[in-house]
Amino acid sequence: MVLQFGKDFRDRLLGQAPVFGAWLSIPHPTIVEVMARLDVDFLLMDAEHSAIEVSALSTLLPAADLRGKPVIFRPRSQASAEIKSALDAGAAGVMVPMVESAEEACAIVAACKYAPLGKRGIGPWRASGYYDHFGDYLANANDATTVIVQLESVKGLDAVEAIAAVEGIDILYVGPADLASSLGAPLGEMKGPLLEACARVAKAARENGKIAAIDVGEVDHIPQLRDLGFSFFTIGSDVDFIQKAGRALVSDLSCFCKA
């Protein structure tokens, strides 16, 4: 089942339509299940900037599996142990932060892929159905695992062409807040140096058969990014949805609270 989620997700990536996902940062199965009911293509479970631990995936991922929703996991670092643990638990792929060189990208691929493409340790306990489908998983996991690297600094941007050329990398993902900060550009504005950087990432992706991806804060930014060549987007999160819905309701109630 987990293997099929990964395969289906990669098929969506190769389609003509853009792919959209939402962030998960609240480590509770009920939240994951509710988010998995949204009509998005995937969920991105964030351990880098939330309370989620890789050890919690065995209780969180089944809630997404109920709705057939693939989950990409973002670890706190490039540590191979954390990447391996997430994949063994059944994540459809990983998105690794702050990648700044082709050497780092190669190490990430090695952690994600079984030999001969990499050196991922063999022990896919939950991903293989608790070893009921061990052989099938080992034979197909490399083709069903999505590898995403984040470009979030001037150093990473300067190396984007070399990073894009690394075999096994599927997606180049722009972290717009960190990249804008590194460039000295205003946060939240898709123009100037940040827009130029996005164009460079999209070009490197296109020339190397990779997918260009980015987080978007505003739906209005999507057409411009699509024109550049971006097709993979994250937008919104569990916390964001709760806050916005709650604030909208409170605002609607304010008319009843006037003296």
N, C-alpha and C positions, 0 to 999 in steps of 0.2 A: 504493500500500500504506500509506504513512504517513498519507495523507489519510483512508483508511478507518478506521485505528486511532482517529483523532480523532473521526470521526463516530460510531463504535460506542461510544466512551467517553461522549460526550455523551448518547447514547440511554440508557445505563445511569444517568446522573445524573438523568434525567427519570422513571425507573422508581419503583416503590413501595418497593423493597428498599433497605436501606442499602448504601453503597459503601465498601469498605475498601481501603487501600493500605499499602504498607510502604516505609520509607526506604532509599535507597541512598547510601552515603558512601565506599565503597571503589572507586577508579577503575581497575577491571580488568574486561575483557569477560567473563572466566569467572565472576566474582562476579555480574555483571549477569545472565548467562544462568541461573545457578543460582537467583537470586532471581525471575527471570521464570517459572520453573517452578512457583512457589508459586501456589496457587489464590486469588490476590487480584485485585482489579479493576484495579489500576494500581500503578505504582512511582513514587515521588517521589525524584528525583535531586537531592541537596542540594549546592549549591556554596557556600552561605553559611557553613556550619560544617563543612567537610570539605576534602579535598585535591583534589576534582573541579574541573576547569577547563572552561569552556564550549568551549574548543578541543578537548577530548577527546571531545565528543559524537559526532563522526563515527566513532569507533571503539567507543564504548560503546553507542550506540543500536541498532546492528545486532544486538547480542546479545539485546536485548529483543524486537526485531522477529521474531526466529526463533520466538518463542513467542506472537506476536501480542499482546504486552503494551504498552499505552500508557504513556508516560513523561511525567510532569509535571516540569519543571525549575525549581528554585528558585535564582535568581541571587543574587549577593552584595549587590546593591543594586538600586535602581530605574532604573539606567542603561539607556537605550533600546538602546544598541549591544549590550549583553549579552543583552537580551530578544530582539532581532532575530536575533542569531547562533544562539540556541537554537532558535528556531522555524524558521529556514532550514535547520538541521541535521536537523530532523525531530521535535522534541519535540511532543507532543500539546497542550501548553499550558504556562503558567508560573504559579508561585506567588510573588508578589513580597512581600518582607518589609517590616515596619514602615511600613505605610500609615497616614497620620494626617490626611488631608483629602480632600475631594472633588476638589480640584485635582490632587492626586497621583494619585488613581484615574483621572481623565480622561487624564492623561499616559500612564499605563500602558496604557489601552485604545488610545490613539493609536499606541503602539509595537507593539501586538499585531495591529492590524487594518489591512487595506488600505483605501485610499480607496473610497467616501466616508466610511466609519465611522472611519477613522484615517489615519495617515500612515506606515505600515510601508513601509520601502524594498523594492523588488522585486528579489529575487535568491534565491529558494528553492532553492538548488542541490541539496541532498540531499532536502529535503522533496518536491520535484517529480519525484523519480526522475532526478536529474541532467538536468532539463529535458525529459525524455521526455514528461512529463505537465504541462507548464508551464501551458497554458491551463486545464486542468481544475483544477489546484491553485489558480490565481489566482481562479477563479470560485467555489470552494467553501471556501477556507481560512478565511474569516471565520466561517463557520458550524461549522467543525470545530475551531476553536481555543478551548480553555478558559482563561479568565482568572480567576485567584484572587488575592485580596488578603488579606494578613495583618493582623489587628488585635492589636497587642501592647503597647499603651500606653494610659494614661488619656486622652491626647490623641486617639488613634485611636478609643477607645471613645466619647468625647464627640461625635465626628463620624460615628459609625456610621450614623445615619439618612441623612445627606447622602451618605456613601460608597455606601450601599446603593441610593440612587436613581440612581447613575450608569449610563447605558446602556452595555452591553458588559461590565460586571462580571458574572460568573456565580456566584462563590462567595465568601462571607465566612468566612475561616478564623481561628479563635482560636488564637493561640500562647499556651498556658496558662502556661508558665513565665515568659515575659517579661511577660505581662499581670499575672500574680499579683505579680511583683516590682514592677511599676509601681504596683499597687494597695496595696502593702504587706501583701499576704496571704501565708500560708505556701505554699511550692511543693509540688505534688503532692497537695493536698487540694481536692477538688471540693465546696466548700461556702463559705458566707459571701460576701464581696465577689466572689470569682471566679465563683461560681455565679450570683449576681445579674447579673454582667457577661455571662455566657453567655446568660442569659435575654433580656437586652436585645439581644444580637447576633441571636439566633434570631428575635425579634420583628421586628427591622428587616429581616432576610432574608425572612421570610414576607410582610411587607407590601409588599415591593418585587419579589416574584417571584424572589428569589435563593435559593441553597442555603446552609445553615449548616453549617460544618465545624469540626473541632477535632482536635488530636492527643490521644490517650488513652494514659496509662501503664498503666492497669489495665482489663481487660475488664469488671470489675464496675461501672465508671463508665458504660458504654454505655447500659444501660436508662434511667438518669436523664437522660442527654443526649438520647436518642431522645424521651423524653416532652416535653422542651423544644422539640423540632423539628429537632435535628441529624440529618443523614443521610449525611454525608461524613466519614470517619474515617481518620486515619493511626495505625498502631500497630505498633511494632517496627521493627527495622532490621537490616541485614546484620551490623554489629558486634555488636548486641545478641543476635542469634541465635547467632552464633559463641561469644560469651562464655557465654551461658546453657547451651548444649549442652556446651561444654567443662567448665564448672564442675560441671554435673550428673554428667558422666562421672567427673571426678576425685573427686567426693563418693562415688560408687558404689564407686570403687576403694579408698577410704580404709580399708574394712574389711579389706582384704588387706595393709595396710601396718602394722598394729599389731604391736608386738613380742610 
